[in-house]
Amino acid sequence: MPPPTPGAGPGLSGRITGRMDLVQVVLILGPDSIIREQARIAPEADGTWRAPLPPPGTYRVVPVGAGARPLRSEPHFQTVQVRDGGREDLDFRILGTD
């Protein structure tokens, strides 16, 4: 993953591998809710994605396909506790759509 952009500040980021072509966006749901959408980020062509640091709380990070179609991935989702800083290790390997 490339180094953070200078001045970008802390955030949440990761890399999509595998069937990257299936991923339309990475959803960040929360805080403290799996229903409320905090952010929607389209991955770059190389599979990297980055979002600004959201307010403190617990978030679920999920890659989804076109029309919010669920994707098979490892892991299926990631749970993130945001307190004082960001995370740069929120990676997903996309296996397919089944």
C-alpha positions as CSV (number, residue, x, y, z in Angstrom):
1,M,0.0,0.0,0.0
2,P,1.4,3.4,-0.8
3,P,2.2,5.7,2.1
4,P,-0.5,8.1,3.2
5,T,-0.8,11.3,1.4
6,P,0.9,14.1,3.3
7,G,-1.6,16.2,5.1
8,A,-4.4,13.6,4.6
9,G,-4.5,13.1,8.4
10,P,-5.5,9.8,10.0
11,G,-8.2,7.6,8.4
12,L,-9.3,4.1,7.6
13,S,-7.7,2.4,4.7
14,G,-7.0,-1.0,3.2
15,R,-6.5,-3.0,0.0
16,I,-8.9,-5.1,-2.1
17,T,-7.3,-8.2,-3.7
18,G,-8.7,-11.2,-5.6
19,R,-11.8,-10.4,-7.8
20,M,-11.3,-6.6,-7.4
21,D,-13.5,-6.1,-10.5
22,L,-16.6,-7.1,-8.5
23,V,-16.2,-4.4,-5.8
24,Q,-18.1,-1.2,-6.4
25,V,-17.6,0.4,-3.0
26,V,-16.4,-0.2,0.6
27,L,-19.1,0.7,3.1
28,I,-18.3,2.0,6.6
29,L,-21.3,1.4,8.8
30,G,-21.8,3.1,12.2
31,P,-20.9,4.4,14.6
32,D,-22.4,1.7,16.8
33,S,-24.9,0.6,14.2
34,I,-24.8,-1.8,11.3
35,I,-27.6,0.1,9.6
36,R,-26.4,3.7,9.5
37,E,-23.9,4.4,6.6
38,Q,-21.0,6.6,7.6
39,A,-19.1,6.5,4.3
40,R,-19.1,4.9,0.9
41,I,-15.6,4.7,-0.8
42,A,-14.9,3.5,-4.3
43,P,-11.5,1.6,-4.4
44,E,-8.8,2.9,-6.7
45,A,-7.7,0.8,-9.7
46,D,-5.0,-0.9,-7.7
47,G,-7.5,-2.0,-5.0
48,T,-6.5,0.6,-2.4
49,W,-9.1,2.6,-0.6
50,R,-9.0,5.3,2.1
51,A,-11.7,7.2,4.1
52,P,-11.3,10.1,6.5
53,L,-11.3,9.1,10.2
54,P,-14.9,9.0,11.4
55,P,-16.0,10.1,14.9
56,P,-15.2,7.7,17.8
57,G,-17.3,4.6,18.0
58,T,-17.5,1.0,16.6
59,Y,-17.8,0.6,12.8
60,R,-18.3,-2.3,10.4
61,V,-16.4,-2.2,7.1
62,V,-17.8,-4.2,4.2
63,P,-16.9,-4.5,0.5
64,V,-20.0,-4.6,-1.7
65,G,-20.7,-5.1,-5.4
66,A,-23.1,-3.3,-7.8
67,G,-26.4,-2.5,-6.3
68,A,-25.1,-3.3,-2.8
69,R,-24.8,-6.9,-3.8
70,P,-23.1,-9.0,-1.1
71,L,-19.7,-10.4,-2.0
72,R,-17.9,-13.5,-0.7
73,S,-14.7,-12.2,0.9
74,E,-12.1,-13.0,3.4
75,P,-12.9,-11.6,5.9
76,H,-16.6,-11.1,5.2
77,F,-16.4,-7.8,7.2
78,Q,-14.2,-6.1,9.7
79,T,-15.1,-4.4,12.9
80,V,-13.1,-1.3,13.8
81,Q,-12.9,0.6,17.1
82,V,-12.2,4.2,16.4
83,R,-10.8,6.1,19.4
84,D,-7.6,8.1,18.9
85,G,-6.3,7.1,15.5
86,G,-6.9,5.4,12.2
87,R,-6.2,1.9,10.8
88,E,-4.4,1.0,7.6
89,D,-4.8,-2.7,7.6
90,L,-8.5,-3.2,6.6
91,D,-7.8,-5.5,3.7
92,F,-10.2,-7.9,1.9
93,R,-9.7,-10.7,-0.6
94,I,-12.7,-11.0,-2.8
95,L,-13.6,-14.6,-3.7
96,G,-16.8,-14.0,-5.8
97,T,-20.5,-13.3,-5.6
98,D,-21.9,-16.7,-4.6
